[in-house]
Amino acid sequence: MNFHITTLVKKVRIVLSSLALISVSLAVFSAPLSFAADVSTFAGGEYDGRGQGFSFLGIDLTQRINETFAVSAKLMPSYLTYEYYSGNNLIKASSPGLSTVAGIKLFWGKTMVGIYGGGEFRDTKLTPDDPGASGRGNTSAGIIQGEVYAWITSRINFSAFGSYSGISNYSYEKAGIKYQLTNLDYKEPYTLYVGIDQFFGKNADYQGEGYGGLVELLYHPLNIFVGLRGGLKHDSTFGDGGYWGLQLYKGF
């Protein structure tokens, strides 16, 4: 009975924290400012041949205060799945989650740096069950995130995203460098980019990393990016293999 009460209290805390962040965000974004609020959606992730991976879908609300400073809030459902050995047993973990964060974005020319903090809730199911696992059942904890987006030259872009959650000490980061291959005069509706891709994720039970290439297409009239990623992966359970990934971005 105490376990169920504790779980319920954690869920209520996550909901209240999310509502508080959303309320503050709405108050900021509805305030009369010189800059219109920016709304964007994003999605992505990567998986290997065994179905292990991390994927996410989110919405970003950003309100510019001036040319160099903005406040931002994000709501991001995600799904994490991986396998690991506990003794001689192969355990499969499936972990849907929801995170809500708020923070600031700083701008210098064509460079943006974002820093955020908030809360995360996960429901991790283990098959077969592993009572000694650090990530198991309904859990909630604080989460911090950061991102960088910068044009190094007029044709070379660098981007990176990192996240750390108190749930099972889960950390995840991805980074990429892309090169503008076409539409240098921006007179066409499409622009093609090619580049290299990297990601790393770990918690107390599992670790995986990958390196590969990416191809990305930008359709200017709708301000939408679609990208494909793929390459080689190494994880602590199965060793070497391959991975594929997808990334989407839509600005409004």
C-alpha positions in Angstrom: 0.0 0.0 0.0 2.8 2.4 0.9 4.5 1.7 -2.5 1.3 2.7 -4.4 0.8 5.8 -2.3 4.5 6.8 -3.0 4.0 6.2 -6.7 0.9 8.3 -6.8 2.6 11.1 -5.0 5.4 11.1 -7.5 3.0 11.2 -10.4 1.1 14.1 -8.8 4.4 16.0 -8.4 5.3 15.5 -12.0 1.9 16.7 -13.2 2.0 19.7 -10.9 5.5 20.6 -12.0 4.5 20.3 -15.6 1.4 22.5 -15.1 3.5 25.1 -13.3 6.1 25.3 -16.1 3.3 25.5 -18.7 1.5 28.2 -16.7 4.7 30.3 -16.4 5.4 29.8 -20.1 1.9 30.9 -21.2 2.3 34.0 -19.0 5.6 34.9 -20.6 4.5 34.1 -24.2 1.2 36.0 -23.9 3.0 39.1 -22.5 3.2 42.1 -24.9 6.7 42.0 -26.2 8.5 43.4 -29.3 9.3 39.9 -30.6 6.7 37.3 -31.6 6.9 33.9 -29.9 8.4 31.1 -32.0 6.8 27.7 -32.0 8.4 24.6 -33.5 8.0 20.9 -33.4 10.8 18.3 -33.5 11.3 14.5 -33.6 14.0 12.0 -34.0 15.9 9.0 -32.7 18.0 6.0 -33.6 17.5 2.2 -33.5 19.6 -0.8 -34.2 18.8 -4.1 -35.7 17.7 -5.5 -32.4 15.2 -2.8 -31.7 17.3 -1.0 -29.1 17.2 2.8 -29.2 15.9 6.1 -28.1 13.2 8.3 -29.9 11.5 11.5 -29.0 8.8 14.0 -30.1 8.4 17.5 -28.8 7.2 21.0 -29.0 9.3 24.1 -28.3 7.9 27.5 -27.3 10.5 30.3 -27.4 9.9 34.0 -26.6 12.6 36.5 -27.5 13.2 39.2 -24.9 15.8 40.9 -27.0 18.3 40.1 -29.8 20.5 38.0 -27.6 18.2 36.5 -24.9 15.1 34.4 -24.9 13.1 32.2 -22.6 11.9 28.8 -23.7 9.7 25.8 -22.6 9.6 22.3 -24.1 7.3 19.3 -23.7 8.9 16.0 -24.9 7.5 12.5 -24.9 10.1 9.9 -25.5 10.6 6.1 -25.7 13.7 4.2 -24.6 14.3 0.5 -25.2 17.4 -1.6 -24.5 18.6 -5.0 -23.4 21.1 -6.1 -20.8 22.3 -9.1 -18.9 21.4 -9.7 -15.3 23.4 -12.8 -14.4 22.5 -15.3 -17.1 19.2 -13.6 -17.9 18.8 -11.3 -20.9 16.5 -8.5 -19.8 14.5 -6.3 -22.2 13.6 -2.8 -21.0 10.8 -0.7 -22.5 10.5 2.8 -21.1 8.1 5.4 -22.3 8.6 8.8 -20.7 7.5 12.4 -20.6 9.7 15.4 -19.7 8.9 19.1 -19.3 11.6 21.7 -19.1 12.1 25.4 -19.2 15.1 27.6 -19.5 16.9 30.2 -21.6 18.4 30.6 -25.0 21.4 32.9 -25.8 22.2 34.1 -29.3 25.4 35.5 -30.8 25.2 36.1 -34.5 24.4 32.6 -36.0 25.1 30.7 -32.8 22.4 29.6 -30.2 23.0 28.0 -26.8 20.1 26.7 -24.7 20.1 25.6 -21.1 17.0 24.0 -19.5 15.8 22.2 -16.4 12.6 20.5 -15.3 11.2 17.1 -14.5 10.8 13.7 -16.1 8.5 10.7 -15.5 9.1 7.2 -16.8 7.3 3.8 -16.7 10.0 1.2 -17.3 8.9 -2.4 -17.9 11.4 -5.2 -17.7 10.9 -8.6 -19.4 11.6 -10.8 -17.5 11.4 -8.7 -14.3 14.7 -7.7 -12.6 14.0 -6.6 -9.0 17.5 -5.3 -8.6 17.5 -3.0 -11.6 18.0 0.7 -11.0 15.4 1.7 -13.6 12.2 -0.2 -12.9 8.5 0.7 -12.7 7.1 4.2 -12.3 9.9 6.7 -11.5 10.3 10.4 -11.6 13.3 12.8 -11.2 14.8 16.1 -12.2 16.3 16.5 -15.7 18.7 19.0 -17.2 19.3 19.6 -20.9 21.5 21.7 -23.1 21.8 22.4 -26.8 24.1 24.2 -29.3 23.3 25.2 -32.8 26.0 27.2 -34.7 27.0 28.1 -38.3 30.8 27.7 -38.3 31.0 29.0 -41.8 28.3 30.1 -44.3 28.0 26.4 -45.4 29.1 24.3 -42.3 26.7 23.8 -39.4 27.4 22.2 -36.0 24.6 21.1 -33.6 24.6 19.2 -30.3 22.1 18.1 -27.7 22.7 16.6 -24.3 20.4 15.4 -21.5 20.8 14.0 -18.0 18.0 12.5 -15.9 18.1 11.4 -12.3 16.1 8.3 -13.3 18.8 5.6 -13.3 21.4 8.3 -14.0 20.4 8.2 -17.7 22.5 10.5 -20.0 22.1 11.0 -23.7 23.9 13.2 -26.2 24.0 13.5 -29.9 26.0 15.8 -32.2 26.5 16.4 -35.9 28.3 18.5 -38.5 26.6 19.1 -41.8 27.7 20.7 -45.1 25.4 22.6 -47.4 25.7 20.8 -50.8 23.2 22.6 -53.0 21.2 25.8 -53.4 24.0 28.2 -52.5 22.1 31.2 -53.7 18.9 30.1 -51.9 16.8 30.6 -55.0 15.5 27.0 -55.0 12.8 25.7 -52.6 15.1 22.8 -51.5 18.5 22.7 -49.9 20.5 19.4 -49.4 23.0 18.9 -46.6 25.4 16.0 -46.0 27.5 15.4 -42.8 28.6 13.1 -40.0 26.6 12.0 -37.0 27.4 10.8 -33.4 25.4 9.7 -30.4 26.0 8.3 -26.9 23.6 7.0 -24.2 24.0 5.2 -20.9 22.4 4.4 -17.6 23.3 2.1 -14.7 22.5 -1.1 -16.8 23.3 -0.2 -20.4 25.6 1.8 -22.6 25.6 2.4 -26.4 27.3 4.7 -28.9 27.2 5.2 -32.6 29.0 7.0 -35.4 27.9 7.5 -39.0 26.7 9.8 -41.7 23.6 11.9 -42.3 21.7 13.4 -45.2 19.3 16.2 -44.6 16.8 18.1 -46.8 15.3 21.5 -46.1 12.1 22.6 -47.8 12.1 26.4 -47.4 8.4 27.2 -48.1 7.3 25.2 -45.1 10.5 25.6 -43.1 10.7 21.8 -42.5 13.9 19.7 -42.2 13.9 15.9 -42.8 17.1 13.9 -42.1 18.3 10.3 -42.4 21.1 9.0 -40.3 23.0 5.7 -40.1 26.3 4.0 -39.3 28.0 1.7 -36.9 27.1 1.2 -33.2 28.6 -0.5 -30.2 26.7 -1.4 -27.0 27.5 -3.1 -23.8 25.1 -6.0 -24.4 25.7 -7.1 -28.0 28.9 -5.4 -29.1 29.3 -4.1 -32.6 26.4 -3.6 -35.1 24.6 -0.9 -37.1 22.0 1.7 -36.5 19.7 4.0 -38.5 17.9 7.1 -37.5 15.5 9.8 -38.5 15.2 13.5 -37.5 12.5 16.0 -38.2 12.0 19.7 -37.5 9.1 22.0 -38.3 9.1 25.7 -37.6 6.0 27.9 -37.7 
